[in-house]
Amino acid sequence: MAETLVSPGVLARENDQSFITQQPVQVGAAIVGPTVKGPVEIPTVVTSYSDYQNRFGTTFESGSDEYSFMTNISAYNYFQNGGNTMLVTRVVSGSSTWTFSSASIAASGSGNSFTLEAIDKGIIFNNSASNGVNLITGGSGSLVSGSTDNIRWEIANSSQADGNFNLLVRQGNDNDNNKIVLESWTNLSLDPKADNYISKVIGDQYYNYNVTENYIEVTGSYANASRYIRVKSVDKKTPDYFDNAGNAKNEFTASMPQVGSGSYAGTFKGGVGNVIPSGRTMNLYGDINSTDTQGLVGTDYTNMLNLLSNQDDYQFNLLVTPGLIDTAQTSQMTTALNNTQMRGDSIYIMDLVPYASTITAANTQANARNSSYGAAYWPWLQTIDPDMGDQVWVPASAMIPGVYAFNDNSSEPWFAPAGINRGGLTTVIRPERKLSQANRDSLYQNKVNPIASFPGVGTVVYGQKTLQRQASALDRVNVRRLLIQLKSYIGQVAQTLVFEQNTAATRNNFLSIVNPYLETVVQRQGLYAFKVVMDDSNNTPDVIDRNQMVGAIYLQPTKTAEFIILDFNLLPTGATFPS
C-alpha cells in the first residue's frame, strides 16, 4: 500500500504491535560421571529420575556390599527439586576397551536368521553364564546370571505362511512363568523392501565417539526405536517373500527365526567392560582421591568434557562433574571451565578440595581460578543415597543442581539460588562442618559460597559468588545466569535472521521480538532497565557491505540484597520518631 500522500487524502498505516513473544528453548543441567549401565560416552537426555534409573541403573555390588554412584544422587536431587531435563554423559574406565553384548537368533533352517546387539556397552548385558560346557539355568526358563540391569530376548511367534514374527525384549531376571516384557515388537519381517523390515522398525544405528574429530559418529541406516537393542545384522534376508500367487517362496521360509522362549534362546553374551575396574575395588563418596575417583581417573573424563564443548549439539545451562576435585583432577576441571566459558551459555559448578579439607585449602584453590562461568561451594554434605538408603558424604556439586532447579521453578534463573527462601538443601542431613560467621566471611571473601546450617532452618546455601576475581556485576551467580538466559534467547532470535535481507524491515523484526521479551524480564525483576539499538546508527553502509548486522544491547541487571543493615536507635521517652 502507499506510504506517502501526494495529494490531499487520508493515509492509513498499519503498525503491528501484537507480536507474541517467543519463549526461549528450555534446557536443563548436564552431568558427567560413572553410572551402573547406559550408553558409554553418548550424552543422553533423561526427563525424570525413574527415566534415569531405567537407562543408567541404580546400584552395583563390590565385594560383599552394595553401592551407587554420586551421579545417581545428583540426578535424584535435581529431579526431586523440579528439574525437567538432564543431559547425562556416562564415563567409564578405559572406554576404548568396552564392547557390546550380542545374541544370534537361529533360523528355522540352518544358520542364524539375524543378530541383535545391546545398545549399551559392557558385560552387564551378558546373561549367558555357563559352567564351561552348558548354560547355567534355573527353573521355569530363568537365567541364573540374569539381573534387573540386563536383558534377554524371545521370539514369541514366527509364521512362515505370513513371513512375520514377534520379538520380545525381556528383563534378565524374569522367567517364563512371570515374564517382564520391556518392549514388544510385532509383525516384523526379514524383507528389506517391506515397511515392517526388522531393521527399519527396531533400528540398526551404532554411535561411537570419534576422539580425533571430537564428535559422535553414527553408522547404520535406520534410527534406533528400541531403548535396549539394535539390529546388528540380518543374516538371512527375504526380499519379495511372496511369489506372484501370494505364496511364501520356498527358499525363504527356512530363513524365518525359530520360536524360542527357553533359557538358551534368550541369552545375550559377549561384551567387554565392567562397572568395577579389573583387579581393584573403588574409592567412593568421601574416599575419592587423585588416583581413584569412583573407579575412574581424571583422564577418563577428558573425551566427554571436550565433546560437551559442542554448543550446537548439546544444550544445557549448568554443568557438574561430582567426583572430580580441583586439587586432584586439575587438568580436567580446567578443560571443563574453559569449555564452559567458550560456550558462554552455562555455568560450571566446581568442587575445590576433597573431603576433610580445611577452609584455608578451599580458599587457596578458589583463588587459583578466575571466571564468571564457574562457581564453587563448600563444605561436603551428608545425604541419604536414594537407591540404598545409606548415609553418605558427597561434594557440594552433587546437590547444587537441585538448588538451581528449585530456584528456577519457584522464581527465575536471575534470582539468587541461595538463602533461606531458595537455597535450602532439604535432603542434606548435615554439612561436613558447621561454619561460624567468621568462617563464612573468610570463604565468601575468597569466592567460595558457604553452605551453612542454622537451627530451626536446616542446611542452606549462603552465598552466590562466581569465581571471577574482579569486582563487577558478573561476580554474582544470578547476574551470570541472567546473561546466560538473555544471550540464549536473543541468540535464538538472531539465528532466524541469518541470510535474511539486511534491511530496516529485518532489523525491526528483530526489535519487535526482543524488546517485548526484555520488558517481561524487567517485570519479572531481572533488569532495572534496558535499551536495544539496531538501526542506521550501528548498521552503516560500510557494515552492511561487509554482510554484517549489528545490534547493541544495554542492560542494567538487578542486584541482590546480600548485606542487610538494620540500625536500631534507642530514643528517650517522649521523643518523636523521625518521619
Secondary structure by P-SEA (a helix, b strand, c coil): cccccccbbbbbbbbcccccccccbbbbbbbbcccccccccbbbbbccaaaaaacccccccccccccccaaaaaaaaaaaacccccbbbbbbcccccbbbbbbbbbcccccccbbbbbccccccccccccccccccccccccccccccccbbbbccccccccccbbbbbbcccccccccccccccccccccccccccccccccbbbbbbcccccbbbbbccccccccccccccccccccccccccccccccccccccccccccccccccbbbbbccccccccccccccccccccccccccaaaaaaaacccccccccbbbbcccccccaaaaaaaaaaaaaaaccbbbbbbcccccccaaaaaaaaaacccccbbbbccbbbbccccccbbbbbcccccaaaaaaaaaaaccccccccccccccccccccccccccaaaaaaaaaaccccccccccccccccccccccccccccccaaaaaaaaaaaaaaaaaaaaaccccccaaaaaaaaacaaaaaaaaaaaccccccccccccccccaaaaaacbbbbbbbbbccccccbbbbbbbbbcccccccc
